[in-house]
Amino acid sequence: MATDTLTSSEYIKHHLQNLTLGQRDDGTWGFAHSSQEAADMGFWAVNVDSLAVSLVLGALLMWFFRRVAKKVEVGIPSGAQNFAEWIIDFINDSVNSSFSGKNPLVAPLAFTIFLWVFLMNLMDLLPIDLVPELAKLVGVHAFGMDPHAVFFKVVPTTDINVTLGMALGVFVLILYYSVKMKGVGGFVGELTLQPFGKWAIPVNFLLEGVSLLAKPISLALRLFGNMYAGEMIFILIAMMYSAGVVLAPLGIVLQLGWAIFHILIITLQAFIFMTLTVVYLDMAHQQHH
């Protein structure tokens, strides 16, 4: 395990560090060797691990449902078709209960968000050292990298860049449909005339502006915070395996218990992100007079 060569503090930092690609201070491009070097790379640095895992999971999601759609049977459906139909019915029921408008985009968007976020969260159930150790083998033997400089976070939703990116995508849709459904004047009026009327426009704008900006921020931070905390607990439990014959068996029990409980958190966070997205879009479609 990594704890054979790293201290406890180094082990934690190693598992919480992304594989970041960016421009170094000397002008060359490469992978960061520390969190400080990653931070110094600035805005255009890319967390390769988060991007790669999320894209692979998205591709697998599209491949699975495309495969099921091509083999749809009217008679006796397969297990995969039953599962796909159950997921679709579940998403449709959730959307119908939260969205009062008419928009053909909302249900497919909710479907994509729930399953994609769920799959990204699900990576948290992989053994904590499995993927980082595989990445270290590839980095060392294929690219000649320093083994202590090969980082890999397998859970994209523990990366604030991923959760904030998805939340900003939802925010763009909120702004688009707010303007489309209410017009520019109606949207501006909603921000400046509520809740206290035209005599308190500055106060109204401050309150409504904060409320509007809080939507993507809360979406991003809620998902990131819950998944980051869950990942941290898995890391702390994993450290018990190298703490002696007394704590190692306890670590196995705790890891199993936390993994079972974490399944609920994984599903719940995906459902919350989806539901809040639908609710926010429903609010964007409503017209206030």
FENKAMO-V521027 format. One record per backbone hydrogen bond with DSSP energy under -1.0 kcal/mol. CO is the residue of the C=O (numbers start at 0). NH is the residue of the N-H. If there is no record, write none. Layout:
CO/NH  CO/NH
This chain:
0/3  1/4  1/5  6/10  7/11  8/12  9/13  10/14  11/15  17/19  18/47  19/31  20/45  21/29  23/26  27/23  29/21  33/37  34/38  35/39  38/41  41/44  45/20  45/47  46/50  47/51  48/52  49/53  50/54  51/55  52/56  53/57  54/58  55/59  56/60  57/61  58/62  59/63  60/64  61/65  62/66  63/67  64/68  65/69  77/81  78/82  79/83  80/84  81/85  82/86  83/87  84/88  85/89  86/90  87/91  88/92  89/93  90/94  91/95  92/96  94/98  102/105  104/108  105/109  106/110  107/111  108/112  109/113  110/114  111/115  112/116  113/117  114/118  115/119  116/120  117/121  120/123  121/124  122/125  126/129  128/132  129/133  130/134  131/135  132/136  133/137  134/138  135/139  136/140  137/141  138/144  145/148  154/157  155/158  158/161  158/162  159/163  160/164  161/165  162/166  163/167  164/168  165/169  166/170  167/171  168/172  169/173  170/174  171/175  172/176  173/177  174/178  175/179  176/180  177/181  178/182  182/186  183/187  184/188  185/189  186/190  187/191  188/192  192/196  196/199  199/203  200/204  201/205  202/206  203/207  204/208  205/209  206/210  207/211  208/212  209/213  212/216  213/217  214/218  215/219  216/220  217/221  218/222  219/223  220/224  221/225  222/226  223/227  224/228  225/229  226/230  227/231  228/232  229/233  230/234  231/235  232/236  233/237  234/238  236/239  237/240  239/242  243/247  246/250  247/251  248/252  249/253  250/254  251/255  252/256  253/257  254/258  255/259  256/260  257/261  258/262  260/264  261/265  262/266  263/267  264/268  265/269  266/270  267/271  268/272  269/273  270/274  271/275  272/276  273/277  274/278  275/279  276/280  277/281  278/282  279/283  280/284
